[in-house]
Each structure stands twice: as C-alpha cells, then as structure tokens.
Amino acid sequence: MGPSRLHLAQGTLAALALAAAVLLQGQPPAASPRSDNPLADSVESLRLGGDVMAQRRHIWTAFAEMVSGEEPAFAHWQGEGGVFSAEAAARRPGGIQGFLRPKSIGGDLHLIGAPIIAYNLFNPAAFAHIRDQGLYRKATLDRLQLTGKTGSVPPFPAAAIVIKTAWWPVAPEGLTAMPVWDPELNPPDPNGNPHLGWARVVAVDPANNSPDKTAAVQFIGRSFPGARRVQLEAFHHVAVDAAMAKQFALDPESNRTAILALGRPIAVNDRLALVGINMMTHEQQDWVWAAFWWHDRPEVGPFAADRPSALRGPWRNYLMQAAFDAETPRASDGGAHICFNPWLEARFPDHGQGGGTVSNCLSCHQRASYPAAPFLPVTRGAPNLREDPALAPDRLRTSFLWSLPPHAKRD
Ligand code: HEC
C-alpha cells in the first residue's frame, strides 16, 4: 500500500470513529437509563428482551391512552403547518382540521408510488421542544451543524410523541372504494407495493341502509364485483369543512388522492377516514416506533394480538406492529426486524436490501440528518457507517426526525 492510500485509509478510519461516536449516542448503554424518564428502565429492558408480546402490550397501552377520550388526543395536537410556520404564535386548529402543508426546501418527499392524505402531528412536548429550541428554523440547524458540540439537535423530552396520520377520502353519499392490505394477497413486488395496486378493496358506505353485505365498486379502472360493505363508523373519521377543503386543494398529493378515491377534488362535507398512524414516542433516545392500520378483519392474525379491552369502537379495527430496535427481534426470514405501515412504506421499491415490506422505522429514521438527504433506498438493520453518506460525521443528526431538514424555515 503506497503512502497516499495509507493516508486515505487512516482518514477514513478517523471519520468512521467520529461517526460511530455520534451514532452511538443514539444507543444508550443498558446501565445508564435516561435520568428524566422513569420509564426508561422498562423500555430499555423491553428493547433488549425482544419479547414481542411485552413490546406489543406497551405500544397498545400508549395507543389506548392517546385515543381514549371523547376525541383522540391528537385531535388537539399541532400539525406540520403550525410547527414549521415562521410566526412564533401561529397556532392552527389541532389535528387534521388544521391541515396546512409547509413549503419544503428539500424537494417533494411525498409523491412516491401512490398518493395518500398524510399529515404529521406533534404532541405538546414535541411541539414545544421544536419551537423553543428554534429547530423549525434553518438558521438554528446551520448553527448547530457548524458549532454544536454533540453533532445532534438537543434531545427531545421523554414525553415527546410525533405521529404521521394517513387518511382516505370518503364521499358522503354512495360507495367509496378503499384498498385493504392483505399480506398473503400482495407478495413483495420489487417495484414496491403501493395501495393503488392492492388485491382487494372494501366499499365504504356512509348511508348504511342496504341489506347487502357486498357491493360492486370500481377502483382506478379495476372492477370489484363483491367488495365488502363497511360502515363509516368502522373508522375514526372527521368531516371536511371549508377551510380544510381549501388547504387540500392546494396540496398536490391530497388532491391526487381525492381524484383517485372520489373522481373529483375534496369538497365540504366529505369524510376523511383514518386508515393509518405511524407513531414515535421519545421513551428512549432512539424513540419507540409503531405502525397502526385499519382492517375489516381486525381480530385475525399476529398484528391483532394483545389488543387491550380498553380500546373501544372503531379503535378496535386497527392492526399494529412495533419496533424498539432496528435489528431485533429478528424477522421470520432471519433478517433484521421488520416494522412497516402498509399505507406509508409498502410502496418503497427494492434497491437491493429489500423494499418497503421488509423495512423498519428505525433503520430509515436513524439516517435523518441535516442538510436534507435522500431517505431511499430502504436499508435493513444497523447503520452502514462506512458507506452511507447520510451518516457522515459532519452532518447534524436531527433526532430521527426526517421532517426537520426539508421544512425548516429560511429567515
Ligand atoms: C425508508 C424510510 C422510512 C421508513 C422505513 C419509515 N419512515 Fe417515517 N418518515 C420518512 C420520511 C422521509 C419522513 C418525512 C416526510 C414528511 O415530511 O412527513 C417520515 C416521517 C415520519 C414521521 C413524522 C415525523 C418526522 O419528522 O420524522 C413519523 C412519526 C414517522 N415517519 C414514523 C415512522 C414509523 C413509525 C415508521 C415505521 C412503521 C416509519 N416512519 C418508517 C421515512 C421513513
């Protein structure tokens, strides 16, 4: 090996050591739980123990807490629009009612594979942290990247929760076709498994006055003669008002979703049915992750297991998968742990390490960093410190939040 190559090798090693040091901050040793978090001990043991049933119970409990009120707690949480607004006191209506897509400086993150009405909501602890620390401003991220000591944004409080909600528009009259995810009917496709191509749909029927159990519906050029009829009450749902209709019309992805589902833009009095939630809670430094998605047979299969009786009404119709770790417990194919939401990640294509249907929340979100970096291809398992540009040591880690870099405001 010549001197120049040796030099390069040493440089690479030094860079790797630094990147490793930065990344390892995301992996607290078992012996030192977070001091501000009484739950940290038990959450860390849930992660290390890899006991799927115990992990699921923990997530179901958090979910039940979030949705137990007359309205779910997230109906009062601020969304992307308020979090990333330039004005300090710009509070919007909470929940999906406050829908406002912030302008993105990092290209469009959304239009991959299949459109869906998706909206991120931040609980009060997460919202306050982002606003108080100025993490919604590009100037803050620039300063932290250049002069910060830790290579990361300041740690979120343990109580922070962020969710990504996914909604399907339903017409107030007639039947609206809605795809349903059945893993056995949708084998992994190298080009991704977006919901537009799923094998089965149901017919959502808000009027609910037909004795028939099935109905014939069309969905983007395909006929489904025996689609199961499902009442709107089987979902958590909200009605669209004039302010919402106006904001959806301005958002290309929401607009496209409506055209596909309804054959027209969203209108006042349409309903939005909640079809999926991705949840991250900061109970550990790497957050705790879970996907929830609606199903018409919600009592069947491994993703229905352990659902607590405290969940009531439509909330019993959501399946769930959890991730406390990027690698463990191992998946049934022997590879790293899998946790994905059919509505949000199944669409991702396979570029070598598998597509969205073998993805894991942490494995992707651990790459979140500033300046904005591409989030695809799908990676599986532990971070690739050697080759992944998103993990380069000169980048600012954004505490697993992908939305900070592209939405941070220039001012
Ligand atoms: C291959 C990459 C990838 C995977 C896998 C992935 N996400 Fe994301 N996620 C993103 C990107 C990119 C965004 C930002 C897009 C936006 O503005 O909402 C995001 C946004 C989010 C947000 C909003 C907060 C934020 O800024 O990051 C939550 C919550 C979230 N994802 C949870 C999950 C959960 C839970 C899973 C697993 C079930 C998951 N994600 C899987 C890429 C991914």
Boltz pocket constraint, residues with backbone or C-beta under 6 A from the ligand:
constraints:
  - pocket:
      binder: B
      contacts: [[A, 109], [A, 120], [A, 162], [A, 163], [A, 164], [A, 277], [A, 278], [A, 279], [A, 280], [A, 289], [A, 290], [A, 291], [A, 321], [A, 339], [A, 340], [A, 341], [A, 345], [A, 348], [A, 359], [A, 360], [A, 361], [A, 362], [A, 364], [A, 365], [A, 375], [A, 376], [A, 377], [A, 378], [A, 379], [A, 400], [A, 401], [A, 402], [A, 403], [A, 404]]
      max_distance: 6.0
